[in-house]
Amino acid sequence: MTLAASASLSADDARRIALRAQGFLGAPDRRGGVRGVLRHLGAVQLDTISVLARSHELIPYARLGAVGRPAVESAYWSDRHAFEYWSHAACILPIEEWPHFAFRRRIKRAHGYRWHKMKDKEASCRLVLDRLRAEGPLTSTELGGAKNGGPWWDWSETKIAVEWLLDAGDVVVTERRGWKRVYDLPERAVPDALLHDDLDDRECLRRLVALAGQSLGVGTRADIADYHRLKGEQVDSVIADSGLVPVEVEGWSKPGWADPAALATTPRGRHRTTLLSPFDSLVWDRPRTERIFGFTHRLEAYVPKPKRIHGYFAMPLLAGGRLQGRVDPAREGGTLVARQLSLTTPKAARPMAEALREAAQWVGCDSVRVERAGSPEEAAAVTAELAAL
């Protein structure tokens, strides 16, 4: 009997369904590569923090293994395959989803501005558009500079204008150069067949709810809403027409919704052992992570150093389909340093060592050192396993 025959799932069923939906259970789709990962997940979050690598590089690495970092960037940004917009946060999105974010572009236009106010909105926006039209794709530096000379949030009038135009859909980003957004006109960057805002809000929401359900495998209303940062009432308005089916999950206090394709076969296959970016879509929703994996995780990069518990950029360890520890990594020359690590079980020492060794090789380090651990025993166990590899 397949899981589709029942409207009830065990907690382990839900965990395995979530892992498979996110690309961590079964053979990785190496033929689809980085672009396949992006299409499968529907959104890859961007963030400025770079420790081992930037988060959008860590996402395909966690699923595919040691993909060359230049190849990752090329896969995202070449051939206008993707665009950058507001989803779960600032995300890389498959270009075919451009029409389905029309509802959000309409909301931004109706709001009229970001948190910054422009001195002369009409003139500033016209200047940006005229320059892009005449000169082609440009960064904010090329447009005249992003800042007024103060702190990072002290944006120039030009930067405020181009970001407002990006929100409203009058400008698009389909490339980054050296981490800088490259702004272009949608009519040049978006394929003609996709360049429209014809879909009404309901159709946009229906598509994004369906996509979230497929990317999660199974989730609560709140899980599905959080994936593309929709409101609960927006999910409610379309979920009956989304193709998702209601399920009950053991231990969940709220009803669940599942992708029928995820229920059609029992999840089986090899589990990936890897370190996860805190911004990985498997774990970016903290309440869901705790519910599914029994693992509480918090990004402490913005927590004052004396108050950090697990470190600046603690990366969860995924092994055997469970979250079995975390490590705060850094690089010192050719050495990957585990500044701080902890394990949920002594048996996690081996997979932690394997994940650290693979990550070190990926970023060009030839050795790994454990600096600090939750206990001397954990430090000694992981160090011994590293020596045995």
C-alpha positions in Angstrom: 0.0 0.0 0.0 1.4 3.4 -0.9 1.2 6.4 1.4 -1.4 7.9 -1.0 -3.9 5.3 0.3 -4.0 7.0 3.7 -4.8 10.5 4.9 -2.6 9.9 8.0 1.2 10.1 8.1 3.6 9.0 10.8 6.2 11.6 12.0 8.9 9.5 10.2 6.8 9.5 7.0 6.6 13.3 7.1 10.3 13.7 7.8 11.3 11.4 4.9 8.8 13.1 2.5 10.3 16.5 3.4 13.8 15.3 2.9 13.0 13.8 -0.5 11.1 16.9 -1.6 14.1 19.0 -0.7 16.5 16.8 -2.6 18.2 15.0 0.3 16.9 11.5 0.0 17.6 9.4 -3.0 20.1 9.8 -5.8 20.9 13.5 -6.6 19.8 14.8 -10.0 23.3 15.5 -11.4 22.0 15.8 -14.9 19.7 18.7 -13.9 22.6 20.2 -11.9 22.4 23.5 -10.2 19.5 24.6 -12.4 17.6 21.5 -11.6 18.1 22.2 -7.9 16.7 25.7 -8.4 13.7 24.5 -10.3 13.1 21.7 -7.8 13.2 24.1 -4.8 11.5 27.0 -6.4 13.6 29.5 -4.5 17.2 29.8 -3.3 17.8 32.5 -0.7 20.6 35.0 -1.0 22.5 36.5 1.9 25.6 38.6 2.2 27.4 36.4 4.8 30.2 34.3 3.3 32.0 31.8 5.5 32.7 28.6 3.6 30.9 30.2 0.7 27.8 32.3 0.2 24.5 30.6 1.0 23.3 30.4 -2.6 26.4 28.3 -3.4 25.9 26.1 -0.3 22.4 25.1 -1.4 23.4 23.1 -4.5 26.6 21.9 -2.8 24.5 20.4 0.0 22.5 18.4 -2.5 24.9 17.6 -5.3 28.3 17.5 -3.6 31.4 19.4 -4.7 30.0 21.4 -7.6 32.6 23.9 -8.8 31.8 27.4 -7.4 32.2 29.2 -10.8 29.9 26.6 -12.3 27.3 27.4 -9.6 27.4 31.1 -10.4 27.2 30.5 -14.1 24.3 28.2 -13.7 22.3 30.8 -11.9 23.1 33.9 -13.9 23.9 32.8 -17.5 21.3 32.6 -20.3 18.7 34.6 -18.3 17.7 31.4 -16.6 16.7 33.0 -13.3 15.8 36.3 -11.8 16.1 37.8 -8.3 13.1 39.0 -6.4 11.3 38.9 -3.0 10.1 35.4 -2.2 11.0 33.9 1.2 13.5 36.8 1.3 15.7 38.0 -1.5 15.9 34.9 -3.6 17.0 33.5 -6.9 13.9 32.3 -8.7 13.4 30.3 -11.9 12.6 32.7 -14.7 9.4 30.9 -15.6 7.9 32.0 -12.3 8.2 35.7 -13.3 4.4 35.9 -14.1 3.4 34.4 -10.8 5.0 37.3 -8.7 2.8 39.8 -10.5 0.6 40.0 -7.4 3.6 41.1 -5.3 4.7 43.6 -7.9 1.2 45.1 -7.8 1.3 45.3 -4.0 4.6 47.1 -4.2 3.3 49.6 -6.8 0.2 50.3 -4.7 2.3 50.9 -1.7 4.2 53.5 -3.6 7.7 53.4 -1.9 10.1 51.3 0.1 11.2 52.4 3.6 13.4 55.1 1.9 11.7 58.2 0.5 12.9 59.8 -2.7 13.3 63.6 -3.0 11.9 63.6 -6.5 10.6 60.1 -7.3 9.4 60.8 -10.9 12.6 62.4 -12.0 14.9 59.9 -10.3 13.1 56.9 -11.7 13.0 58.4 -15.2 16.7 59.0 -15.0 17.4 55.4 -14.1 15.2 54.0 -16.8 16.6 56.4 -19.4 20.2 55.3 -18.6 19.3 51.6 -18.7 17.5 52.0 -22.0 20.5 53.9 -23.5 23.4 52.0 -21.9 22.2 48.5 -21.2 22.4 46.6 -17.9 24.1 48.5 -15.1 25.1 48.1 -11.4 24.1 50.7 -8.9 27.8 51.9 -8.9 27.6 52.4 -12.6 24.3 54.2 -12.2 26.0 56.7 -9.9 26.8 55.0 -6.6 24.8 53.1 -4.1 25.5 55.2 -1.0 25.8 58.8 0.1 29.0 58.0 2.0 27.4 57.1 5.3 26.4 53.7 6.7 25.1 50.9 4.4 21.5 52.1 4.7 22.3 55.6 3.7 21.4 55.0 0.1 21.8 57.4 -2.7 18.7 58.8 -4.5 19.7 56.6 -7.5 19.9 53.4 -5.4 16.5 54.1 -3.8 15.0 54.7 -7.2 16.4 51.6 -8.9 15.4 49.4 -5.9 11.9 50.8 -6.0 11.7 50.1 -9.7 12.9 46.5 -9.0 10.2 46.1 -6.4 7.6 47.3 -8.9 8.8 45.2 -11.8 9.9 48.1 -14.0 13.5 46.9 -13.6 14.7 43.3 -13.3 17.9 41.6 -11.9 18.9 38.4 -13.8 22.6 38.7 -13.0 25.1 39.6 -10.3 28.7 40.7 -10.8 31.0 40.5 -7.9 27.9 40.3 -5.6 26.5 43.5 -7.1 23.0 43.4 -8.6 22.9 44.1 -12.4 19.8 46.0 -13.2 18.1 45.7 -16.6 14.8 46.4 -18.4 12.3 43.5 -18.2 11.7 43.7 -21.9 15.4 42.8 -22.5 15.9 40.3 -19.8 12.6 38.3 -19.5 11.5 36.1 -22.4 8.6 37.5 -24.4 6.3 34.6 -23.5 6.8 35.3 -19.8 6.9 39.1 -19.9 3.4 39.9 -18.7 1.4 40.6 -15.5 -1.8 39.1 -16.9 -2.4 36.6 -14.1 -4.7 37.8 -11.5 -3.8 37.6 -7.8 -5.7 34.4 -7.2 -3.9 32.5 -10.0 -0.5 33.8 -8.8 -1.3 32.7 -5.2 -2.6 29.3 -6.3 0.6 28.7 -8.2 2.9 29.7 -5.4 0.9 27.6 -2.8 1.1 24.6 -5.1 4.9 25.2 -5.6 5.4 25.5 -1.9 3.6 22.3 -1.3 5.7 20.5 -3.9 8.9 21.9 -2.5 8.0 21.0 1.1 6.3 17.6 0.3 4.1 18.1 3.3 3.5 21.1 5.6 1.1 23.0 7.7 -0.7 26.1 6.5 2.0 28.2 8.2 4.8 26.2 6.5 3.2 26.7 3.1 2.7 30.4 3.7 6.2 30.9 5.0 7.9 29.4 1.9 7.2 32.4 -0.3 6.2 34.6 2.6 2.4 34.7 1.9 -0.2 35.6 4.4 -2.3 32.9 6.0 -5.5 34.2 4.5 -3.9 34.2 1.1 -3.1 30.5 1.4 -6.7 29.9 2.7 -8.2 31.6 -0.3 -6.6 29.2 -2.9 -5.5 26.0 -1.1 -8.6 24.1 -2.1 -7.7 24.7 -5.8 -4.0 24.2 -5.4 -3.9 20.4 -6.0 -2.6 19.8 -2.4 -4.5 17.3 -0.3 -5.2 17.4 3.4 -3.3 15.0 5.7 -2.9 14.4 9.4 0.6 14.0 10.7 1.5 12.2 13.9 2.5 14.8 16.6 1.5 17.8 14.6 -1.1 20.0 16.4 -2.2 21.6 13.1 -3.6 20.0 10.0 -1.2 19.3 7.1 -1.3 19.6 3.4 0.7 17.4 1.0 1.7 17.2 -2.6 -0.1 14.1 -4.0 3.0 13.1 -5.9 4.9 13.0 -2.6 2.4 10.5 -1.3 2.3 8.3 -4.3 5.5 6.3 -3.4 7.3 5.6 -0.1 10.4 7.7 0.2 13.5 5.5 -0.1 17.1 5.9 -1.0 20.5 7.1 0.1 20.7 9.9 2.7 23.0 12.8 2.1 25.6 13.7 4.8 26.4 17.4 4.6 26.5 20.7 6.3 23.6 23.0 5.7 23.5 26.8 5.3 21.2 28.3 8.0 19.4 29.8 5.0 18.8 26.4 3.4 15.1 25.9 2.6 15.2 22.6 4.5 15.8 24.5 7.8 15.0 28.2 7.1 11.6 27.9 8.9 12.6 27.4 12.5 9.3 26.2 13.9 9.0 23.6 11.1 12.6 22.4 11.7 11.8 21.9 15.3 8.6 20.1 14.6 10.0 17.7 11.9 13.6 17.2 13.2 13.3 18.0 17.0 16.2 20.4 16.4 16.2 24.0 17.6 18.4 26.2 15.5 19.0 29.9 15.4 21.3 32.0 13.3 23.5 33.9 15.7 25.4 36.1 13.2 23.4 39.1 14.4 23.6 38.2 18.1 26.3 40.0 20.2 29.3 37.7 20.4 29.2 37.2 24.2 25.6 35.9 23.9 26.2 33.4 21.1 25.7 29.8 22.1 26.7 27.9 18.9 28.7 30.5 17.0 28.5 33.1 14.3 27.4 30.9 11.4 26.5 27.6 12.9 25.7 25.1 10.1 23.5 22.1 11.0 24.8 18.6 10.2 22.4 16.5 8.2 23.2 12.8 8.4 21.0 9.7 8.1 18.0 11.9 7.5 18.3 13.7 10.8 20.0 16.8 12.1 22.8 15.4 14.3 24.8 18.4 15.3 26.1 21.8 14.2 29.4 23.5 13.5 30.6 27.1 13.2 33.3 26.9 10.5 36.0 29.3 9.4 39.0 29.2 7.1 42.6 29.9 8.1 44.8 29.7 5.1 44.5 26.0 3.9 42.8 24.9 7.1 39.1 24.6 7.7 38.6 25.4 11.4 35.7 24.1 13.4 35.5 27.0 15.7 32.8 25.3 17.7 30.8 22.1 17.2 28.3 20.0 19.0 26.7 16.6 18.4 23.3 15.4 19.3 24.7 11.8 19.8 28.2 10.3 20.1 27.5 8.4 16.8 27.5 11.7 15.0 31.2 12.1 15.3 31.9 10.1 12.1 29.4 11.9 9.9 30.6 15.3 11.3 34.1 14.4 10.3 33.0 13.3 6.8 31.0 16.5 6.3 33.9 18.7 7.5 36.4 16.9 5.2 34.2 17.2 2.2 33.5 20.8 2.8 37.2 21.5 3.3 38.1 19.9 0.0 35.3 21.8 -1.8 36.6 25.2 -0.7 40.3 24.3 -1.3 41.4 23.5 2.2 43.8 20.5 2.8 43.3 20.1 6.5 40.6 20.4 9.2 41.1 21.4 12.9 38.6 21.2 15.7 39.1 24.3 17.9 36.3 23.9 20.3 33.4 21.5 21.0 30.5 21.0 23.3 32.7 18.7 25.4 36.3 17.4 25.4 34.9 14.0 24.4 33.2 15.4 21.3 36.3 17.2 20.2 38.4 14.1 20.7 35.9 11.9 18.8 35.7 14.1 15.8 39.4 14.7 15.7 40.0 10.9 15.8 37.5 10.3 13.0 39.1 13.1 10.9 42.5 11.3 11.3 41.0 8.0 10.3 39.5 9.4 7.0 
